[in-house]
Amino acid sequence: MKILITGASGQIGSYVLERFVDKHEAIGVDLKPCPIRDLRDLVFQGDLRDYKFVREIIKDVDAIIHLAAQVSVENSWNNPIDDVENNIIATINLLKACSDHGVDRFVYISSAAVYGNPRYVPIDEEHPKNPVSPYGVSKLSGEYYCRIFSDSVHTVIIRPFNVFSARMDPNNPYSGVIAKFISRVKQKLPPVIYGDGKQTRDFVNARDVVDFVEITLKKGEKGKAYNVGTGKETSILNLAKAIMDIAGVKGKPVFDKPRKGDIKRSCADIFKAKKLGFKPKTDLRRDLEEIFEEYASD
Ligand SMILES: NC(=O)c1ccc[n+]([C@@H]2O[C@H](COP(=O)([O-])OP(=O)(O)OC[C@H]3O[C@@H](n4cnc5c(N)ncnc54)[C@H](O)[C@@H]3O)[C@@H](O)[C@H]2O)c1
């Protein structure tokens, strides 16, 4: 099976490509070159907003894992048109090309941002969709297009929660907090927490997301959406304490003003994913120790 991974130079996409090259004929596409040297030759540079380019790269492909996106919530407010083009138009270009050229499998990486402020936790897939940023709206629109095209393309939607890995970008709105805390403690400074630190997130290792991408590619139901997370809530305060402990930084975190619009609690209900065979292996403490080592050695 020939698989195209979009956003293959990004955090999650590079892990997906890395896993898939061993098992399939896998190639990637991204706006920028892949920072992972061993993958660089497999990633074509190009822009998914350009339909002609999209039509060319999907030729001979059997399946697409679509991860490419503009992922910054802040950018989505500053430049909502750019967000629409990268997140919605690019997705439509891919779906239209798949539909016209008989590419049958399409896994769309959406986001937990489609839920907005949760009315209850854990959040199941039927939870109301009420995005609170242009980014959340564009990710949700992509989902609707996947559903619309599901007559001709077998589309499956994945909604990751807060993905982290050694390749995370400090500016990434999901995992940025881990990268920022690590960078503070590496300078022997305490992490800065906005608000009281009681806000929670479901931090899931990128490796688990890749596991679930593999599962959905085989078993995902057409037109259906699946959460991917761990089902465990971690408070930002406990995260800060764990990272300080790993780094041997004494004292207390610094507390700053709460951030406007910060979601209070977030945690995935992963019942549907588990039914497909998903078993998350994330162990936050162990994984943070591992990532800390990798960060520390660069
Ligand atoms: N990181 C998380 O915690 C998280 C959580 C929920 C959902 N997601 C989703 O997962 C996907 C991957 O996220 P990530 O953390 O790896 O982000 P990332 O920014 O590291 O990767 C996204 C990649 O997409 C590429 N890209 C953007 N626009 C493009 C275009 N027009 N043409 C070609 N390439 C383009 C970027 O260059 C980048 O390399 C995104 O769709 C994001 O919405 C991520």
The ligand as an SDF file (V2000), in Angstrom:
LIG
                    3D

 44 48  0  0  0  0  0  0  0  0999 V2000
    0.1230   18.6700   18.5290 N   0  0  0  0  0  0  0  0  0  0  0  0
   -1.0440   18.4340   19.1170 C   0  0  0  0  0  0  0  0  0  0  0  0
   -1.1210   18.3310   20.3500 O   0  0  0  0  0  0  0  0  0  0  0  0
   -2.2980   18.2860   18.2950 C   0  0  0  0  0  0  0  0  0  0  0  0
   -3.5080   18.1230   18.9570 C   0  0  0  0  0  0  0  0  0  0  0  0
   -4.6910   18.0200   18.2070 C   0  0  0  0  0  0  0  0  0  0  0  0
   -4.6030   18.0360   16.8300 C   0  0  0  0  0  0  0  0  0  0  0  0
   -3.4180   18.1970   16.2090 N   0  0  0  0  0  0  0  0  0  0  0  0
   -3.3970   18.1810   14.7430 C   0  0  0  0  0  0  0  0  0  0  0  0
   -2.3630   17.2840   14.3360 O   0  0  0  0  0  0  0  0  0  0  0  0
   -1.7860   17.7220   13.1100 C   0  0  0  0  0  0  0  0  0  0  0  0
   -0.2670   17.7920   13.2410 C   0  0  0  0  0  0  0  0  0  0  0  0
    0.0850   18.6480   14.3260 O   0  0  0  0  0  0  0  0  0  0  0  0
    1.5950   18.8930   14.7730 P   0  0  0  0  0  0  0  0  0  0  0  0
    1.6100   19.1200   16.2220 O   0  0  0  0  0  0  0  0  0  0  0  0
    2.4710   17.8410   14.1790 O   0  0  0  0  0  0  0  0  0  0  0  0
    1.8460   20.3080   14.0430 O   0  0  0  0  0  0  0  0  0  0  0  0
    3.1250   20.8210   13.2250 P   0  0  0  0  0  0  0  0  0  0  0  0
    2.9430   22.2910   13.0500 O   0  0  0  0  0  0  0  0  0  0  0  0
    4.3570   20.3090   13.8630 O   0  0  0  0  0  0  0  0  0  0  0  0
    2.9380   20.1050   11.8000 O   0  0  0  0  0  0  0  0  0  0  0  0
    2.0750   20.5820   10.7940 C   0  0  0  0  0  0  0  0  0  0  0  0
    2.8460   20.5790    9.4800 C   0  0  0  0  0  0  0  0  0  0  0  0
    1.9290   20.9450    8.4270 O   0  0  0  0  0  0  0  0  0  0  0  0
    2.6680   21.6870    7.4630 C   0  0  0  0  0  0  0  0  0  0  0  0
    1.7590   22.4900    6.6220 N   0  0  0  0  0  0  0  0  0  0  0  0
    0.9490   23.5000    7.0430 C   0  0  0  0  0  0  0  0  0  0  0  0
    0.2780   24.0310    5.9890 N   0  0  0  0  0  0  0  0  0  0  0  0
    0.6680   23.3170    4.8910 C   0  0  0  0  0  0  0  0  0  0  0  0
    0.3540   23.3960    3.5010 C   0  0  0  0  0  0  0  0  0  0  0  0
   -0.4940   24.3280    3.0290 N   0  0  0  0  0  0  0  0  0  0  0  0
    0.9290   22.5140    2.6550 N   0  0  0  0  0  0  0  0  0  0  0  0
    1.8220   21.5900    3.1170 C   0  0  0  0  0  0  0  0  0  0  0  0
    2.1790   21.4770    4.4150 N   0  0  0  0  0  0  0  0  0  0  0  0
    1.6060   22.3340    5.2930 C   0  0  0  0  0  0  0  0  0  0  0  0
    3.5980   22.5580    8.3040 C   0  0  0  0  0  0  0  0  0  0  0  0
    4.7000   23.0230    7.5550 O   0  0  0  0  0  0  0  0  0  0  0  0
    3.9830   21.6110    9.4580 C   0  0  0  0  0  0  0  0  0  0  0  0
    5.2150   20.9650    9.2140 O   0  0  0  0  0  0  0  0  0  0  0  0
   -2.4520   19.0620   12.7920 C   0  0  0  0  0  0  0  0  0  0  0  0
   -3.4650   18.8050   11.8430 O   0  0  0  0  0  0  0  0  0  0  0  0
   -3.0490   19.5200   14.1080 C   0  0  0  0  0  0  0  0  0  0  0  0
   -4.2040   20.3050   13.9020 O   0  0  0  0  0  0  0  0  0  0  0  0
   -2.2580   18.3310   16.9080 C   0  0  0  0  0  0  0  0  0  0  0  0
  1  2  1  0
  2  3  2  0
  2  4  1  0
  4  5  1  0
  4 44  2  0
  5  6  2  0
  6  7  1  0
  7  8  2  0
  8  9  1  0
  8 44  1  0
  9 10  1  0
  9 42  1  0
 10 11  1  0
 11 12  1  0
 11 40  1  0
 12 13  1  0
 13 14  1  0
 14 15  2  0
 14 16  1  0
 14 17  1  0
 17 18  1  0
 18 19  2  0
 18 20  1  0
 18 21  1  0
 21 22  1  0
 22 23  1  0
 23 24  1  0
 23 38  1  0
 24 25  1  0
 25 26  1  0
 25 36  1  0
 26 27  1  0
 26 35  1  0
 27 28  2  0
 28 29  1  0
 29 30  1  0
 29 35  2  0
 30 31  1  0
 30 32  2  0
 32 33  1  0
 33 34  2  0
 34 35  1  0
 36 37  1  0
 36 38  1  0
 38 39  1  0
 40 41  1  0
 40 42  1  0
 42 43  1  0
M  CHG  2   8   1  16  -1
M  END
$$$$
